[in-house]
Structures are given as C-alpha cells and as structure tokens.
Amino acid sequence: MTTAQLPLVVGVDGSEPSLRAVDWAADEAVLRGAPLRLVYACLWERYEGAALARDIGKPSTQVLPQEIATGAARRARARQPGLEVSSEVVFEEPEYVLVREGRKAAAVVVGTRGRGGLAEALLGSVSLTVAAHAHCPVIVLRGSHDNQVTPSVHGRVVLGVGDDVKDSAAVRFAFDEARRRGVPLEAVRAWRCPAHESTDHPLLAGEPARLHEKHAEEALAEALRDAPSDVELHSRVVEGNARQVLVDLSHRADLLVVGARHRNGHFGLQLGRVAHAMLHHSACPVAVVPQQA
C-alpha cells in the first residue's frame, strides 16, 4: 500500500478539541487524496472524560462510544463531502490503540484539550506517548483554543532542522506538506556558541561563534541538498536556543515540522527535548516525524 493510500488516523473522544482535530484532518486527507479513519479508544461502555462537544447533544452518561465515533464521521463527511471516512470504537487504552494504528497510517492526528492546567497535562500524556512510539508522523493540533480550525492564513510551513541531516524523514515530510498546500517552506537551523568558548581568549573573540554558525550553515545545506524544484524554499540559520527559536516561528506558521529520533531512557522510549517542547508550546499544529534508525 502506498503512502497516498494509507489512511490519516484521528483519535477522537467526543470533546470539542478532538472534533477540531477531525475538521483539520478531513481537510488534510483531501489534500493527500487519502481516506480518513476515526478511532475512539476507551475502556468504558459509556462516555467518561472531559466535557462533550456541544453538538453531541446528550449528557455524557447517556452517550455510547459508537455515537461519538459515528458523530465524528458525520462531521467529517459534512465538512468534506466525498471524502472516504471510516470509524471504529476500540475498548483499550488510547495510547496503545493509536500507536498500533500508526503502523498502517500515513499519520496520526490528535487534538489538545485546552490552554493549560490538568486537562492539557492529561491529554499531553497521550500525545507524548504516541509521538514517542509511533512509526508514522504524529500531528498535534496545538493553537486555536477556541476549538475552531485555524485557517491557513500564514501561508508557510516551518521546518526545524536538527542533527539528523542525512536522509531526514522530517525534511521529506515538510517538503511534501508545503507542496500540497502550495506554500513556501521555511527551513531553520538554530545554533549557539557556548559562553566559555567565546571568552577563553580575547584575541579569538567572535571566531568560535563564527565556527558554530558555519557548522549550522553546512548542516542546513546538507539537509536540504535534495530540495525539490517545485517547492519555494527559504533557509536560514538563527542564533539562539532551538526550542525558543521554533516556538517564536510557530506564531507565523500553519504547520511546524520537527524530527524525532526515538531513544531509550529510564522510562522507555522518549522524545528529544525539542520535539517534547514543541508538543507543549507550539502556537500552531506541530508534526513530529520519527527518524528510523
């Protein structure tokens, strides 16, 4: 099965933010020419969790999981008539279900629950677990906390170029997304010069910084060496902390793309610091793209 034929999978739970993810994913599926698959994973026979979306129209104690799944599918078809949509209820933990679904998906899309506090932390645990273990890109719908899909008003996809510059899955994904949207891709590599390197010798003032900047320029050029001719590309290096640089850029992007090489830690697979920070702080939807070892 080709990537175009693989479905775009959305985790739904009946909340307003999850239905916003359905809207965004329906539009994305049309851009990709891919089917949309909606999955509601839960451990209960009736809805339990955050406040239901207003258009569900029933108290949570009276709603069956299948009603949530079919309601989400109905919403997707109304937004994009003609889109191939399927839905399923699975009585398992959502983290496990979405990771498993990702093995046969073009990408997995999940929403957020709100601006902050306990609700966001709870959903964040699902998003982080899926992003840390999924074999496909995971797109988290950050931004637009009014529960409406943000229109693509910025006309830009931003790519954070990290250390995995050779044959980067994130770079390929970003080019594809920019091409589908018909917008420029802004590729950025952040760099910093450690303080001790810039002050060790007065006669070398500025030289260590220039070396770090040059290394960043070379890494960026290497990552983008196979740039397709049909995508407008803007590339630059920026001095600063990579996490803060990308958060700042996310305020004027329609999609932020970062790579992630899964690594083993004391608590199993974990994301790198940049990907982890973007899932928590990006002002726009963020795609975490795994780099296979």
N, C-alpha and C positions, 0 to 999 in steps of 0.2 A: 504494500500500500504506500503511495507517495505521500509527501507531506501535505500536499493540497487536499488529498482525500481524507487525511486524518481529521477527526473532529476537534473542535475547540470545546473544551470541557469547562463548565462553570459550576462551582459549588454554591448551592442555594440553600437557604434556611428559612425563608419566609419574611425576613427582615427587609426594611427599606433599602439598606445598603447592598444587600445581596441581589435585590431586584435591579438596582442601578448597575450592578455588575452584569446582569442579564442583558440590559439595554446596550451597554458598551460592547459586550461580546457578540451580540447579534450584529451590530454594525461591523465589527472586526471580521466576523465569519463571512459576511458578504464581500468584504474587501479581499479575503483569502479565497473565496469560492469554496468554502469548507462547510460541512454540516455543523450544527450546534448540538451539544449534548449537555443536558442539565441533570445534575446529580444532587439529590438531597440525602445526606448521610446522617443518621440519628440512631439513638439507642431506645427510643420511646415510641409507643404506638400512637401517642398524641403529641401535639406540639408542646415543647418546653424550651424556653430560652428568652431571647430579647423580644421587645415589642414587635408584634407582627406588622407587616405593611398595611397601610390603611385600606388598600384595595382588596385585601383578603376578605374583609367584611364579616368576620366572625371572632368571637372571643377565642383566645388560644386554647382553652380547654375543650373547645368543640371542633377544632380543626385536625383533620387526619393528615399524615405526611403526604399521602398521594395527592391531596387537594393542593398542597403547597407546590409540589412538583408540576402538576398539570397547570396550575395557575401561572407559574413562571413560564411554562412553554407557551401558553396562550398569549402572554405578554410579548414574548419574543416574536411570535408569528404576527401579532398586530403591528409591531414596530417594523418588521421586515417581511412583508408578505412574499411568499415563495421560498423563504429560507427553509431548508430541511432541519427540523427540530425534533429531538427525542428527549425523553425524560425518564428517570428511574429513581426509586427510593431504595436505599440500602441500609439495613439496620446494623451498622457498625460505626466505629469512631470515624469522624470526618477526616482526620489526618491520614489514617491508613487507607481509606477509600480513595481520596484524591491522589495520593502518591501512586496507588495501584492504577488508577485511571490514566495517570500521566504516562504510563508505559506505552499507551496506544493513543496518544493525543498529540496534536500539533502544539498545544499549550494548555495550561490550566489557569483559569481566571477566578479570583476570589475578591470579595469586597471587604470594606472595613466598616466598623460599627459606629464610629463617631470621632470626635476631636481628641479625646484622651480619657484618662481615668481607667477604671477597672474594665469597662466594656471593651475598650480598644485593646487592653492588655490580653484579655481572654481570646479575642479573635486573632490577635497578633501571634499567640502561641500556635494556632492552627497554620497561619500563613508562614511563620518561620519554619515550622516542622515540614510543611510541604515543600517550601523553597529549598530546604536543606537536603531533602531526599529525592525530589522528583527528577526524572530523567529527561524532562522536557522543560521549556521555559515556563516560569510561573509569573503571572501578571497580577499585581495587587492594585486595586482601584483606589489609590490614595487621592486626596483632593476632593473638591466638590462636596463638602459636608452638608449641603442642603439636600442631599440624596437625589440630585439630578445629574445626568451625564454632562460633563463639561464638553462643550463643542470644541472642535479643533481650531481654536482661534489663533494660536501662536504660529501654526504652520511650520513646525520644527520638531524633529526627533533629535534627542541628545544622547550621545554615547559616551560613557566613561570608559576610557581605555586603561586597563590595568596592566599587570605584569605578564599575563598570558597573551603575548602579542602574535605568536605564530599560530596560524590556522585557528583563529579565535571564533568560537561559535557565537559569541556576543556580537562581534563585528558583523558577521554574516547576517545575523538576525536583524541588526539595526539597519543595514542596507536594505534588506527586504521590506522592513516596515516603512522606511522612507519612500521606497519605490511605490509601494501600494497606495500610500497617501498622496504621492506626488508632491512631496515637500523636501526641503534640504535636510541633510544630516549634518549636525554639528558634533564633531568628534573632539574630545578634550582629554588631555593627559595632564594631571596635576604633578607638581614637583616641589620639593623643599630642600633647602640646604641646612643640615644640622648646625646649630649655633656654634659648636666647638670648632667646626671646620672653617667658619668664616672669621674667627678671631684668633686662631693659633699663631698667625704670623702677619704682622702689619703690612709687609711687602706683598703678601698674596691676597690682600683684601679684594674681594669680588671674583677672584679666579675660581675658588671652589663652587660658588653659586653658578657661574657660567658653565662649569663642567656638568653639574646636575641638570641644568636647563638643556644643555646639548644632548645629554643622555635621554632626556624626556622627548626631545625632538626626534631623535633617531628611533626610539621605541615606537613613537606615534607613526612615523613614516613606515616602519616595518609592518605595523598592524594594518595599515591602510594601503599597502602596496598593490593589492588586487582589487582596488575600488572599481566598481562597475562604471562605465561611461554614462549610463542613463540616470545616475543619481547625482544631484548637486551636492558637493561635499565642501564643508568648511572645517578646517582642522586648526587647532592651536594648543599650545602648552600654557598652563597657568600656574603661577607660583602660589602655593597655599596647601592647606590640608585637603586631601581628596574628598573627604566626606562633606566639608563645608562648601567646597567649590561646586560639587554636584547638587547639593541642596539649593544653593543660590540659583544655579541654572535651571533647576526644576520649576521655578516660578514662571519661566517663559518657555516651557516645553509642553508638547502634547503627550509625549511619552519619553521616559528616561530608561535607558538600557544599560545594565551593568552585568558583568560576567561573574561567575562564582565557581571556584574550584572546591568541590566538597572535600572537607578534611576531617579526619578523626580527632576527637578530643575526649576529655574525661566523660562527657555525656553523649558520646556517639557522634554522628556526623554533625558538623557545624558550618555555618556560613562565615565568610570573611567579614572583616569589620565594615568595609564599605557597603557591601550588599545588605548587611544587617542594619546599618544606619539608614540606608535609603528606604527600606521597608517601614521604618518608623517615622521618617522625617521628610520624605519627598513630598513636594507640593503638587505632583501630578502622578498619573499612573506610572508604575515602575515595573519593568520586566527584568527578572533575574534569570539569566541564561546559564545553565550549567556547562562547564567545560569538561568534557570527558577526558579522563587520564589516558 
